[in-house]
Amino acid sequence: MNEWLKFEKEGHIVTLTMNRPEIRNPLGESDDVKNFEEASSLINNDRDVRCVILTGEGAAFSAGGNVKNMKEKKGNFSGSSVALRERYRYGIHRIVRSVWNIEVPVIAAVNGAAIGLGNDVACLADIRIASKNARFGVTFLKIGLIPGDGGA
């Protein structure tokens, strides 16, 4: 893992913090997939872990996909519609499966916006605790997208 998804263990609790606050903790790039899969594996293979707290650094939980990359057709959002569908199936959907497959209770500590895939990831948690600044949104249609994250 890298500093984008911080993995901290204290006692029996693992805290996963999405850590790109300057761009509202977007999800969906290849490294994001690898980080979530690695974190899920570490958690599931450590019998000492009893609970996971998932949160976002800064003012947002996660603003979902990187809209700038979507608009500019960069990174995982580049190429044909067929290529994009495959990247969702074998990429972005793996983030959803990684959170879903965590074998201990997951608590989403939602400190701000949880939009699109960020909303899906929050909803996958067993428990959601929202600050007074939390906002949840499924805004795919507002920006001309068909929901395809495979989440809740």
N, C-alpha and C positions, 0 to 999 in steps of 0.2 A: 504494500500500500504506500501511498504518498501523503503529502500534507493536505491534499484535497479532501480526503475522507480520513479524518483523524480517528484513530482507534485508541481508546484509553480504558484500561481496566483498573478498577479500584475495588478490592474485595471480590464480591461475587457479581459485580455490576460492570458491564461494558457500556461505554458511551461512544457512539458513533456520531461524529459531527461533520456535516457537509461544510466545507471551509473555503468557499469562494464568495465571501460577502460582497465584494465590490461589484459582482455581476449577479447577485441574488441567488447563489448556489444552484445554478442550472444543472440538469441531468441529461444524459443521453449520449455522451461521447464514449469512445471505446475504452478509455482509461476508467471511466465511471463504472462500466460493466465489470471490468476486472477487479476494481476495488471492492465493489459490493460482493462479488463472488468470493473473493479472498476473505473478507470480513465474516461472511456467513460461514465459510468453512472453518475459520479459526474459532468462532463461537461454538459451532456444533461439535467440534473436536475437543473442547475444553469443558470437561464435566464439572468444573468449579464455577462456571458461569450460570447464574440463576435468572438474569434479566438483562435486557438491552434497552438503553435509552437512545433514541435516534432524534437528532436535532440539527438545526442549521445555525451557522455562525452569523452574527450580525442581525439585520432587521428582517430577514426572510428565512423561512424554513427551506423552501425551494420554489423558485419561480417556474419550475418545469423545464421544458426543453429550451435550449439557447435560441431564442427567437432571432437574434442577429445572424447566427449561423444558418437558421432555416431560410431567412430572407435572402441571404447571400449564397445559399446552396453550398455551404462549406462543411467540411468534416463529415459526420455521419448523415448529413442532410443533402449531400451532393449526389449527382447521377440521376439515372432514370427512375421512374416510379417503381419499376420492378426491383431495381437495386435498393431503393429506399425501403420497400416492403421487406426485402430480405434482411436488411440491417435492423429493422424493427424486430423481426422474428428472431434473429440470432444475436441481437444486440440489446436493444432497449427492453425487450420482454424479459431478458435474463436478469435485469435489475429487479423487476417485479418478482420473478421466481426466487431470487436470492433472499429478498426480505420475507417472502411467503414461507420459504423453507427453513427459516431460523426456528430452532426447536424449543427455545425458551420464550417466555413472554417478551414482546416488544412494546415499548411505550414511546409514542411519538410526542415529543415536547415541541409543540408548534408555537414558535415565537413570533411569527409574522406570516407573510403570504405563503400559502401552499397551493400552487396553481398547476393545472395540467398533470403531468407525471408527478410533480411534487405532491399534489392532492392525492393521487393514487397511492403513492408510497405512504403518506400519512394514514390513509384509510386502511392500508394493509396491516398496520400495527394493531395489536390486541387492545390497546388502550391509547386514547388520544387525550392529551392535556393541552389546552389552548390558552395562551395569554390573552389579555384584553386586546392586543394588537393583531391577533391571528385572523386571517381571512382564508377561506377555502373557495376554490373556484375550478370549474371545468369549463374552460374558455376556448376550447378548440374551434368551435364554429365561429366565434367572434373574429378569429384571425384566419378563417378560411381553411381549417384543417378538419379531417375526419378523425375522431378519437381512435387511437390505435395502440395505446400504451400497454393494453392487456392487464390493466389494474382493476381496482375495485369498482 
